[in-house]
Amino acid sequence: MRKILIVGAGQAGLQLALGLQSHGYDVTVMTNRTADEVRNGRVLSTQCMFDTSLAHERELGINFWEAEAPRVEGLGVSVSGPESARVIDWVGRLDGYAQSVDQRVKMSGWLETFAQRGGQVVVHGVAVSDLDYFARSYDLVLVAAGKGELVQMFGRDASRSPYEKPQRALAVSYVHGLGPRPEHEFRAVRCNLVPGVGELFVIPALTVSGDCDILFWEGVPGGPVDVFDGVKDPAEQLRLTLELMRTFTPWEYDRTKGGVELTDAGATLAGRYAPVVRNPIGELPGGGLVLGVADVVVANDPITGQGSNNAAKCAAVYLEAILAHGDQPFDRDFMQSAFDRYWENAQHVTKWTNAMLAPPPEHVLNLIGAAGQLPAVAHRFANGFDDPADFENWFYDPEKAGAFLASVSPAQG
């Protein structure tokens, strides 16, 4: 039986661990927190997983919260104009519903399931020196912990990383009491774009205390939304979040007038990081090799909501690669090949995300505006969140964008 060590207990690490375990591998997961500590701690992220990513969980039978979590059936975009008036507003229907499950709920549940099924869980912070020692006992070591010292083993790939500094200041609040959007009958992620200021995302979700909504500001650094650094009090973060909504997205602020409150004491998160693609193979001091997973090697800004989706897809690709490799050694060639297969999809996410962080060119503004009048454009935008590779066919190039708009516009008499 092949022995595999996975460092990190997030979406990718635990999905991969559970998948390998189901195929009879001897898997150890190292994490710095127990399941209870995760469940009762601070929120870890935002997340909205689209149909393809959810399918990977269904295939493994680990979609434990699918019946309980709200179904996100659409994705809408609003754009703020002069005096905070909403100048563009539309929603596209998703072909397959999305869902957002608070990672405190999911990761604690998955970690407990992995242990109940006989997996070994080691609760211990891991330094490079520790990993150098432990790695000698395993056929393959994967690093799925996207922060801390271990990440430094994976060098930045400058050719795939155009940004050296954070492009947004991030602030997340999970809340109860947000009213529905009156414009449509189904639940949708709402993307509110405030040119030159930032973006507000509103995501229906399931959290530790039930159904909720996630209020997520992404502020341009140094701008009026970049006000959360140093804010330690969750109530103060919520107050600032609502005040910014009142100023820049009053149509979303209207949904709070029935009274919103934080879902729990750990319901807020704030910070910033630079988007980066790293080399996939880390070298240990003793000469051993480790393979980076998901955010360790491809960390995009969350503006396109792809972090957990990338993680699920990476875990699925790596699982398939490991199973197909049989008893052969997990050498450098294997590691590079596995990452290259993951990058076939992830490159589209990175290109799209980096494009959305920059001021949009005229043809993209035309596409966003046209989606309000042409349902086919709104539909394609929305479903691009599930399949970002499709943006290559109609989004980046002005000629392709023009051809697409022409193909879905009513014929002119």
Long-range contacts (C-beta under 8 A, 24 or more apart in sequence): 1-25, 1-26, 2-26, 2-139, 2-140, 2-327, 3-27, 3-28, 3-137, 3-138, 3-139, 3-140, 4-28, 4-138, 4-139, 4-140, 4-141, 4-142, 4-322, 5-30, 5-134, 5-135, 5-137, 5-138, 5-140, 5-141, 5-142, 6-30, 6-141, 6-142, 6-144, 6-293, 7-31, 7-126, 7-131, 7-141, 7-142, 7-143, 7-144, 7-145, 7-150, 8-143, 8-144, 8-145, 8-146, 8-293, 8-296, 9-33, 9-38, 9-107, 9-110, 9-111, 9-121, 9-144, 10-44, 10-103, 10-107, 10-144, 10-145, 10-146, 10-294, 10-295, 10-311, 11-47, 11-103, 11-106, 11-107, 11-294, 11-308, 11-311, 11-312, 11-315, 12-144, 12-293, 12-294, 12-295, 12-311, 12-312, 12-314, 12-315, 13-142, 13-144, 13-145, 13-293, 13-294, 13-315, 14-107, 14-110, 14-111, 14-114, 15-56, 15-57, 15-60, 15-62, 15-110, 15-311, 15-312, 15-315, 15-316, 16-142, 16-144, 16-293, 16-315, 16-318, 16-319, 17-114, 17-119, 18-60, 18-62, 18-110, 18-113, 18-114, 18-117, 19-60, 19-315, 19-316, 19-319, 20-319, 20-322, 21-114, 21-117, 21-118, 21-119, 22-60, 22-61, 23-323, 25-322, 27-114, 27-119, 27-120, 28-119, 28-120, 28-121, 28-122, 28-138, 29-111, 29-114, 29-119, 29-120, 29-121, 29-122, 30-121, 30-122, 30-123, 30-124, 30-126, 30-134, 31-111, 31-121, 31-122, 31-123, 31-145, 32-123, 32-124, 32-125, 32-126, 32-145, 33-123, 34-111, 34-123, 35-107, 35-108, 35-109, 35-111, 35-112, 35-115, 36-108, 38-104, 38-107, 38-108, 38-111, 39-104, 39-105, 39-108, 39-208, 40-104, 40-266, 41-104, 41-266, 42-266, 42-268, 42-269, 43-102, 43-103, 43-104, 43-172, 43-174, 43-207, 43-266, 43-267, 43-268, 43-269, 44-103, 44-104, 44-107, 44-269, 45-103, 45-172, 45-269, 45-302, 45-307, 45-308, 46-100, 46-172, 46-201, 46-203, 46-214, 46-216, 46-302, 46-305, 46-307, 47-100, 47-101, 47-102, 47-103, 47-205, 47-305, 47-307, 47-308, 48-72, 48-98, 48-99, 48-100, 48-189, 48-203, 48-205, 48-305, 48-308, 48-385, 49-98, 49-99, 49-100, 49-101, 49-308, 49-309, 49-312, 50-94, 50-96, 50-98, 50-309, 50-385, 50-386, 51-94, 51-95, 51-96, 51-97, 51-98, 51-386, 52-309, 52-313, 52-386, 52-387, 53-308, 53-309, 53-312, 53-313, 53-386, 54-96, 54-98, 54-99, 54-312, 56-312, 56-313, 56-315, 56-316, 57-312, 59-316, 62-110, 62-113, 64-106, 64-109, 64-113, 65-99, 65-101, 65-105, 65-106, 65-109, 65-206, 66-99, 68-206, 69-99, 69-100, 69-101, 69-205, 69-206, 70-99, 70-100, 70-187, 70-204, 70-205, 70-206, 70-211, 71-97, 71-98, 71-99, 71-186, 71-187, 72-97, 72-98, 72-99, 72-100, 72-187, 72-188, 72-189, 72-203, 72-204, 73-97, 73-98, 73-186, 73-187, 73-188, 74-184, 74-186, 74-187, 74-188, 74-189, 74-382, 75-188, 75-189, 75-191, 75-381, 75-382, 75-385, 76-181, 76-184, 76-188, 76-189, 76-190, 76-191, 77-190, 77-191, 77-192, 77-193, 77-368, 77-371, 77-381, 78-190, 78-191, 78-192, 78-193, 78-249, 78-251, 78-252, 79-192, 79-193, 79-194, 79-195, 79-368, 80-192, 80-193, 80-194, 80-195, 80-197, 80-248, 80-249, 84-247, 84-248, 84-249, 84-250, 86-251, 88-368, 88-369, 88-371, 88-372, 89-183, 89-251, 89-372, 90-371, 90-372, 90-378, 91-183, 91-184, 91-188, 91-378, 91-382, 92-371, 92-375, 92-377, 92-378, 92-379, 92-380, 92-381, 92-382, 92-383, 93-186, 93-379, 93-382, 94-382, 94-383, 94-385, 94-386, 95-383, 95-386, 96-386, 98-189, 98-385, 98-386, 99-206, 100-203, 100-204, 100-205, 100-206, 100-214, 101-205, 101-206, 102-174, 102-205, 102-206, 102-207, 102-208, 102-212, 103-308, 104-207, 104-208, 104-266, 105-206, 105-207, 105-208, 126-150, 128-152, 128-153, 128-284, 128-285, 129-285, 131-284, 131-290, 132-284, 132-285, 132-286, 132-288, 135-284, 135-286, 135-288, 135-290, 136-286, 136-288, 139-329, 139-330, 140-291, 140-322, 140-330, 141-288, 141-289, 141-290, 141-291, 142-290, 142-291, 142-292, 142-293, 142-318, 143-282, 143-290, 143-291, 143-292, 143-293, 143-296, 144-293, 144-294, 144-296, 145-296, 146-294, 146-295, 146-296, 146-299, 150-282, 150-296, 151-278, 151-296, 153-282, 153-283, 153-284, 153-290, 154-278, 154-279, 154-280, 154-281, 154-282, 154-292, 154-296, 154-297, 155-278, 155-279, 156-276, 156-277, 156-278, 156-279, 157-276, 157-277, 157-278, 157-279, 160-277, 160-347, 160-350, 161-275, 161-276, 161-277, 162-354, 163-274, 163-275, 163-276, 163-354, 163-357, 164-274, 165-221, 165-274, 166-221, 166-272, 166-273, 166-274, 166-301, 167-220, 167-221, 167-274, 167-275, 167-301, 167-357, 168-198, 168-199, 168-218, 168-219, 168-220, 168-221, 168-272, 168-301, 168-303, 168-357, 169-198, 169-217, 169-218, 169-219, 169-220, 169-221, 169-225, 169-226, 169-228, 169-229, 169-270, 169-272, 170-216, 170-217, 170-218, 170-219, 170-228, 170-269, 170-270, 170-271, 170-272, 170-302, 171-216, 171-217, 171-219, 171-225, 171-228, 171-237, 171-240, 171-241, 171-268, 171-269, 171-270, 172-214, 172-215, 172-216, 172-217, 172-268, 172-269, 172-270, 173-214, 173-215, 173-216, 173-234, 173-237, 173-238, 173-241, 173-262, 173-267, 173-268, 174-205, 174-207, 174-212, 174-213, 174-214, 174-215, 174-262, 174-263, 174-264, 174-267, 174-268, 175-212, 175-213, 175-214, 175-215, 175-238, 175-260, 175-261, 175-262, 175-263, 175-267, 176-209, 176-210, 176-211, 176-212, 176-213, 176-260, 176-261, 176-262, 176-263, 177-256, 177-258, 177-259, 177-260, 177-261, 178-202, 178-213, 178-215, 178-255, 178-256, 178-260, 179-254, 179-255, 179-256, 179-257, 179-258, 180-255, 181-255, 189-305, 190-252, 192-248, 192-249, 192-252, 193-368, 194-225, 194-248, 194-249, 195-359, 196-220, 196-223, 197-223, 197-224, 197-225, 197-248, 198-223, 198-225, 198-226, 199-303, 200-244, 200-245, 200-248, 200-249, 200-252, 201-305, 202-252, 202-255, 203-305, 207-263, 207-264, 207-267, 208-263, 208-264, 209-263, 209-264, 212-263, 215-241, 215-245, 216-302, 217-241, 217-244, 218-301, 218-302, 218-303, 221-272, 224-248, 228-270, 229-270, 231-270, 234-262, 234-265, 234-266, 234-267, 234-268, 235-262, 237-268, 237-270, 238-262, 238-268, 273-299, 275-299, 275-300, 275-301, 275-350, 275-353, 275-354, 275-357, 277-350, 280-335, 280-336, 280-338, 280-339, 281-332, 281-335, 281-336, 281-339, 289-331, 289-332, 289-335, 291-318, 291-330, 291-335, 291-338, 291-339, 292-339, 293-318, 297-339, 298-342, 298-343, 298-346, 298-349, 298-350, 300-349, 300-350, 300-353, 300-354, 301-353, 301-354, 301-357, 303-353, 303-356, 303-357, 304-349, 304-352, 304-353, 304-356, 304-385, 304-388, 305-385, 306-349, 306-353, 306-385, 306-388, 309-349, 309-386, 310-346, 310-349, 313-342, 313-345, 313-346, 314-342, 314-346, 317-341, 317-342, 317-345, 318-342, 345-388, 345-389, 348-388, 348-389, 348-391, 348-392, 349-388, 351-391, 351-392, 351-396, 352-384, 352-388, 352-391, 352-395, 355-395, 355-396, 361-398, 362-398, 363-398, 363-401, 363-402, 364-395, 364-401, 366-401, 366-405, 367-395, 367-401, 367-405, 370-405, 370-409, 374-405, 374-408, 374-409, 376-408, 377-404, 377-405, 377-408, 380-404
